Amino acid sequence: MATPEELNRELSSNIELVMRNYFPLAKKRGAAYSMGDLDGSAGSSTGVYRGSGGVYLAKDNATGECTNILNLMSRKFSSWAETHDECRKLCGIVDVKPIMVSEKPQEPAQDRLGAIRGTDTFRYLNSVRGLSESTLMKYEVRTHKRNSRHNENFWAAKFYDPSGDLVMIKSTGINKTDKDKKDIWSTAAYSTLWNWNICDANTRSIAICEGEIDAMSFYELGATVPCLSVPSGCSNLGWIENDFEALERFENIYLAFDNDTAGEKASREVAKRLGITRCKRIEIPTQFNDINEMLVAQHNVDVDELFESASTYDPKQLRSVDDMEFDISMEIDRHETEEESNPFLWPELKYRHRHGELTVVGGYPGHGKSQWVYQSTLNEIMNNHRKACIASFEIPAKSMLFNMMWMNSGRRPTMETFRHQMKDFVGSTWFIEGQEGSTTTWNSLKDDFLYAHKRYGCDFFVVDALMHISNKDDYSGQEKIAKQAAKFCVDHDVTILMICHCDAKKAGSGHVPELEDILGGQGIGAACHAAVMLWRNKEKEKKIESGEDLEKWEDAPDGKFYVPKQRANGITIYRDIWFDKRTRRFSVEPMTYPEVMGF
């Protein structure tokens, strides 16, 4: 990711390259530079020096003008967009690309669109919604003809993506349905913000509203910042993935969502993914639910003041109780949700993969840790609609995906079936695979996780395994990684499953591992929010393989599922488990076909 804030840091880290390529007449003086002016002419009246936070600043002492390194670079290019693109290249910033990219729909036909002036649709938007003809013209609003038992009159919004292609037409009836819902229809759906076409190459700030009418209402009220809208309500954030690169260049993103819990929740999620320091929540006066209500009421509002007073979601270390109202409401909602149902792999157990938690998954080598993690991740993807990013260092990503495809369908993928089976994972699963000869650290992995979270909305992460991102005997380093991983979960409200190995010397004793048996010391167990231990009944496998005491061992479990720690509820779980070779799945109930039981 390369927001203006991040580009300032990257440019400052490459200051010698920047100055050599773009300000060759500047003279180096220690860690600083001097030149004649902000355009880089020869002289000494302008200084370029490291400022607070390590970001370089340039100050022209003759005029008193001071600016950061990214703004200084913008003087060398024709637009802000070009500045952003060229600085990314200079710093070697590239974006991670998904394995399979969804294609944009073909340009929709516009033959059912018509002029809006003088129509019933215009009278509704003008007299009921308060939108002037000039605003409707600027936003290219049209009438639309279609069949509906609820409406005869519709207004249409044309959606252009950031590259200027018309990708969707959305039609809305002027009356609601019998069930008090909006009468909405669209061409082939494509999730992108509405109104990209009013942004130009020098746009540095935008506002994002919860609906098209709110965006037009903000403009009607006098907003000078381009006002865009989410395509389908505040709960669907798929537009972030498609528009991510185009959104990176903006210095300020103002969020003008509705004055309700859903709007506040969406604002926080958008800010978390696009950057909490540049996303600012516009506070609509409390007597109004949205911007259009404020417009229709002809409320005397200073729009400039709304933008100037917009606040960020910067985390505060010192917080008053009344600041926590929203957080407490979310905590109550979480507890009530947990009481209603359990989305875990085995719902009868009082355990779940919670947001904001690091779970350590431990066990001896070869005891099924990764296999259980595949199954658990699969459940989160398919049944809980979460998006997963798996860092695969121990097992190749292709093998992990093959196993998950097998589990999902209940049969081994074949040349005839695998393409169809893969489609179930497109848009929900990403892999980070270790490269041969390279060393992955927690810091680099954390950056990859953060990118996957912000761009693709991933909220379920797997590290397989801790030993591959730390030195074997560096116990203090492993404890530090666990603490930072736990903080990452809390800061971004995500889940991490981190696979850890237990002391193999105890494996032969039949001892089910405890948290303190994890290699790396007790600090790992102390840092995690929850822990899961997997144990494989090797003795059973040996006896059955040798043909000894078959009747005695066939009824024995294949292993143990043990939860020694849950910070959220304090409940310990200790259950027998069985492994089905046919489906590659674990179960807490014995199989009815023993010939396929066992690892």
N, C-alpha and C positions, 0 to 999 in steps of 0.2 A: 504494500500500500504506500502511496506517496501523496499525502495531504500537504498543503502549504507548510504546515508546522513541521512535518517530517522532512520535507525537502529542504527547509532551512537548516535542519540538523545535518542532513547528508551533504549539502553544499559546504557547510562549515567544516565537516570532516575531510572534505576534499578541497580545502581553500587554496592550496598551492596550484592545483590543476585549474581551478576557476580563474585565479588571477593571471596565470600564465597564458591561458587561452583567450580570455575576454578583456583583460586589463593589462596588456603587456608593458605599458609605460609606467605602471605602478612600481615603486621601490619598496623592497622588503626590509623591514626594520624589526628584527627579532620575530615575534609571532604576529606583528602588525604590518600594515602597508600604508604608504602615503602616495597620493596622486593629486592632480590639479583640481578635479571636480568629480561629480558623481558619474560622469560619462567616461572617466578614465584618462583624461588628457594628462600631459606631463605637468608636474608641479608638486606642491606639498601642502596645500591648504585643506585637503580632504584626507581623513584618516579612515582606514578599514581595520577594525580591531575586534577581538573576542569579547562579547558581552555576556550578560547573565545567562546561565544555562548552556554556555559554550557556543551559542549562535553568534556569528559574526555580524557586526553592524558597520554601516558607513556613515560618517558625519562630515558634511561640508561646513567647515568653520566660517567660511565667508558668508554663507546664507543662513546657517543654523539648521538646515534641513538634515534629518537623520532617518535612516531607513535600514531594514534588514537585508541580508545578502540576496534573498530571493527577489525582493523588489528592486534591488540594485541590478540584478541580472535582467529584469524585465525591460530595462532601458536598451537592451541589446537586441530585442526582438519586436516584431510588429504587433503582437497581441499577447494577452495573458495566457491564452490557450497554447500558443507556440512556446512561450516561456516555460510553461509547465512541462510540455513534451520534451523540449530540448534539455532541460535540467534533469529530467528522469534519465535520458540517454547518457548525459555526462556522468551521472552518479552510478550508472550501470544497474538501474532499477528495472526489473522485468516482472510481469505478472504471471502467477501460476495459472495454467490453463487446464480446464477439466478435460478428461479423456474423451467424453462425448459431448458435443455442443448442440443444443437444441436450435433448429433453424428458425429464422424469422418467417412469419407467414407471408404469402404473396400480397402485393398491394391490393387492398380491398376496392371493390367497385364503388363508385360514387353516384351511380345513376339514380338512386332513390333519395338523394339529397337535394334540397331546394333552398331558395332564398328565404330568409326569415322575416324580412320587412313586411308589415301589414297583415301578418298571419295571427291566428289564435295563439300559436306557440309564442310569438313575440309578445303579444299582450300579456300572457302569463308571466314570462320572464321579466318583463318590464314593470307591470303593475303589482304583481304578487311578490316577485323576488327582488325588485328594485334595481335591475340591471339596465343600463342605458344602451341605446343602439350602437354607440361608438365602442362600448366595451364588448358587446356581442360580435361586432365586426372584427375587432382586434384579435379576439380569441377564435375566430372562424367558426362560430356556432351556426348550424344550419337546421332546417326542418328535415324530418325523415318520414318516409312512408313505409309502413309495415302493418301486418295484421295483429290485432290484439283485442281481446274481449273487454279489456279494461280502459283502453284509450283510443282516441282517433288522432290525437296530436302529440308529436314527439319532437324533442330537440336532440341534435346529434353533435358529439364532440369527436374531432379527428385527432388521433394519437400519432405523433411523429416521434421516432426514436432519436437518440442523441446525434446520429449521423444524418438525420434529415429525411429518413425513409418513412412514408406513411405505412403504418403496420396494423392499425386497428381503427374501427369506427364503433363508437358506443352510443346507443340510442336510449333515451329515457322519456317515458310518458309523463305528461304534466299532471296526471292523477295517479294516486296509489292504487294498488290492487285491493281486492276484497279483504285480504288479510293484512291490510295496512303496510304493505311492502312496496318498494319502488318497482315500477314496471320497466325493467332493464333488459336490453338485448345488445349483443355485440357480434361483430365478425369474429373470425378465429382469434382466440384470446392471445394476447402478448402483453406481458407485464412490464410496462415502462411508464415513467411519469408523464402526465399530460402537460403539454405546453413547452416542450423543449425548444420549439421553433421560435420562441420569443427571447431565448438566450443567444448572445453573440459571443464572439471569440474573446471579448474583453470583460465578460460578466464574471464578477468575483464573488457575488453573494446572491442567494436565491431564498425564497420562502416556499415551504411545502405545506399544502393544506390538505384537509381530509376529503374534500370533494371538489368537483369542477366549479360548482356554483360558489363555494367559499373562496376559491382562487380568484374568480371574477369579481366577487364582492370586495375582496381586499384591494384589487386594482381600482374598483369603483370608489372606494373610500380614500384613494390617493396614495397607495403604496407605490414607491418608486423602484423597489426591488422586484425583479421578475417573480411572479407568483405561479407555482406549479401545483399539481394535485396528484395524489396517489390514485391509481387506476380503479381500485375496487375495495374501498374501505380501509380502515386503519389496521385491521387484523391480518391482512395479506401483504407481506413485505417482500414478495418475490421480485419486485422491481429493483431492489437493491442489487441483486445478483446481475441483472441485465444492464443496469445503469452505473455500476460501481466505478468503472474507469472514468466515465464522464463526470461523476460527482467528485472525484478526487481533487480537482483543481480549485474548488471553491473554498474561499477563506472563511465564509460565514454561511451556515445553513440554518435558517429560521424555521422552527416547527410550529405551525399554527393549527394543531389538531383540536378536536372538540373539547369542551369543558366538562368532561366526564371521566370516569375511571378508565374506560377503554382508550380514550384519547391520551390520557396521561401515561398509561402503560405502553402504548405504541410509541409515544414520544421518547420515553426512556430507552426503549429497545432500539429505535432508529439512532438515537444519540450514541448508544453503546457501540453500534456497528459502524457508524460513519465518523465517530470521533467526538468525545464529550467536550473537548475544548473549543470546537468550532460550531457545534450544534447548540442552538439557543431556543429555549421554549418561550413562545409568545403567550403572555397571560391575557386571555380574553376576560373582560369584566365579568364578574361572577353572576350577574343577572341574565347573562346570555349563554346559550349552549354552544353557539358557533358564530362565525363571522357574518354569515348572511342574516342571522337574527339581529345582529348589531346594526347592519346596514338598513334593514327594513324598519327598525325602530327609530331610525334617524337619530341615533345616539351621537351626541357631540363628543367624538373621540379624536384624540391627537394621534394619528397613525405613526408619525415619526417617534413619538414618545413610546408607543407600543414596541417598536423595534429597538429603541435605545435602552429600554428597561428589560428587554428579554434576558433571561438568565440561563446559565449553563448548568449541567448536572455534575459539576466538579465535585468529587468526593470531599466531604468535610471530616476532619478529625474531631473537631469539637462541635457537637450537635445538641441543640435544645430538644426537649421532648416533643414540642409541637411541630418540629421539622420531620418527625417520623410517622406522621399520620398515614401517608401512603404506604410506607414500608410495613407498618403494623397491619394494615388492611390486607396486604399481600400475604403476610404471615398467617393471618386468620384464614384466608382463602386456601393456603397450602394445607393447613391442618384439617379443614373441613373436607377438602378433596381427598386427603389420605384416609379419612374415616369412611368416605363413600365407596371407594374402590381402590384396588391395588393393581397397577399395570405391570407388576413384575412378572418375570418369566414363570414363576410359580406363585400365583396370587394367594394361595393359602398360607404362605409364609409371611411373617411380619417384617418384610425387608423390601426395599426398592432402591432404584438408582435415582437419587435426588439431585435436583439442580443445586449448584453451589457446593458440591461435595467431591472430594478425592477419595476413591476407593482403592485400597491396595488389594490385589489378588495374588495370594501366595500359595506355594506348594513346592514339593520336591520336583526335580527334573523328570519329565515324562509322566507327570501325574494328572494331566488334563487341564492345566490352567488356561492355555490358549484356546483349547477346544470349547471350554465353557464360556470364555469371553466371546468367541465367535457367536455362540448360540444366544448369549445375553444381548450382544449388540444387535443381532438379527431381530430379536424381539422388540428392542427399542425402535428400530427403523420401521419395521412392518406394522407393529401394533400400536406404537405410541407416537408415530409420525415424527420421530426425531431424525436429525441429520448427523451422520457420523463421519469422523476423520480418524483414520487408523494409521499410526506410525509403526510400520512393520520393519523391525531390524532382525528379528530372530527367524521369521518364516517369510518367504517371498510373498509379496502382495498377491500374485496370481494364485498361490496355493491357498491363501486366506479366502480370497473371493470364491475359488472353486469349492472350498468347504462350506461357505455360507450359502452358495447356490444349491449345493447338495441338501443342506439342512432345510432350506426354504421350500424346496419342491418335494423333499422326501425320497429323492432318487438321484443317482449319480448323473451329472451332466454328460451328454453325448454330443457328437458333432452335429446331430440333427436338432438338439434341443437347447444348446447353450446360449445361442443368440437371443432366443426368446426369454430364457431364464435371466440373462444379464439385464434385461430391460427393467426388472423389478428393483434394481439397485441404482439406475441412472437418476441423478438428481438428489440422491439421498446418501451416497457413500463416496468418500474420497480416501485415497491412500497416500501416505508419505513413506517412500521406500529408501532405505539406506543405500548409498552408492559405494561400490567396491573401491577401497583405497581411501575413502573419505571418512572423517570423524565428525559425528553429529554430537552437538552439545545440547544441554537443556535450553540455553538461550536461543540457539538457532531453531530448535524444535518449537519453542514457545512462540517465536515470531511466525512460524508456519501455521501453528494452531490459531493464532490471533487472526491471521489473514483469512483462514478458512471460516472462522467464526464471523468475521465482519462481512466478508463478501458473500459466502454461501449460506450463512445462518447455521453452521454446524454448532451443535450444543452437546455432543457426546463424543468424547475423545478416548483413544486407546493408546497406551505406550507399551509396546512389546519388544523389549522389556527394559527395566531400569538399568540393568548391568551394561546395556549397550550405549548409554549416554553418560556413563560415569566410570571412573577407574575402579577396578575390582576391590581394592583394599582402602579406598578413600571413603571411610565411613562418614566422616564429617561432611564431605562433599555430597554424598547420597542423601544424608539428612537434610542438607540445604536444598537439594532439588525437590525433595518431598514437601518441604515447607513452602517453597515457591510455587509448586504445582497446586497445593492446597489453596494458596492465595489467589492463583489464577482462576481457580474454580469459583471462589467467592466473588472476586472482582467482576467476573463476566457471567456469573450465574450459569455455569456449565458443569458437566460431569466428566471426570477423568477416571478411567480404569487403568491403573498402573500395575503391570505384572512384575512380580518380584520372586526371586528364587529363595527357597529355604535351604538350610544346612543339610546337604545330601547324606551326611554321616548318620543322620537319625532315620533315614528312609527305611532301612531294613528292619527296624525294631517294631514296626506296626504302629508307631507313634503318629497320631494325627497332629500336624504342625500347629503350634501356637504363634501368636503375633511376634513374640520375641525370638522365634526361630528364623525369621527373615534375615538373610544376609544383608548387612549394612547397619546393624545396630538397632537399638530401641527407639532411636529418634524418628525412624520412618513410621513406626507404629503410633508414636505420639502425634505426628504431624497429620496423619490421615483422619478423615471423618468417619470412615467405615472400613472394615476389612473382611475379606472372604478368603477362606482356606479350602483348597481342594486336596483330597487324599484318595489315592487309587489302591484298591485291594489287590496288591500283587500276589499275596499268598493264595487267594482264591484262584487267580489265573494259573499259578503254578500247579495247584492241585488238580484243576480240571484238565490242564494240558497233559499231565502225567497219568490221568485216569484214576486218580486216588480219591476215595471218599466222595464220589460224584453226588450222591443224594444229599450229603451234608452241605456241600459247598454251592450246589446249584441255587439254593434259596438265599444264600448270603448276598449282601449288597455288593455292588461293584466298587463303591467308594463312599466317601463322606463329603457333605457340604456343611461347612462350619463358618458361622459368622461370629467371631469373638468380640467385635466392636461395632456399635452403631451410636454415634454421638447424638443423633436426632431423637432416639427413643430408648436407648440403653438395653434393648432386647438382644439376648444371645440365642442363636439358632444352631442346632446340631441335628442333621438329618442324614439318613441313608439315601444314596442315589444309585441309579442304574443307568447303564449306557447302552443305547440301541445302535448296533452296528449298521443296521439297514438305513436309518435316517440320520445317523451321526449326531443324535441328540441325547442329552441327559434327561432323566426323569426322577421325580421323588417317589414314584410308584413302580413296583416290579413290572417287568414286561410280561406279556402273555405268551410270548414266543421265545423261550429260553435259548434256542439255537442261535439267535442273533444278539444275545446279551453279551456284555463284557466289552472291554476296551479293544 
